[in-house]
Amino acid sequence: MLVLSRKKGESIIIQDQIEVTVLAVEGDTVRIGISAPKHIDIFRQEIYASIQEANRESATPLAADVEAFMERLRNSEFKKE
């Protein structure tokens, strides 16, 4: 991890396309602004983690669905013979 010190109003540039600027520092809270091309998605870490979890859950078949599918396959195989 690269660790940098920046003051209010200072920025960092990532790959010529993304600019991260420190907007304010208030106690333990740092407000940042991010300028990036529209095709780049930007999420807070906790939101990104919940999206990833939802994607994993939706991609995992339910055991009952798998069993029902297997039963249909077994039944269709017997009908072909």
Beta strands, then each sheet from edge to edge (+ up, - down):
strand 1: 11-14
strand 2: 18-26
strand 3: 29-35
sheet 1: 1+ 2- 3+
end
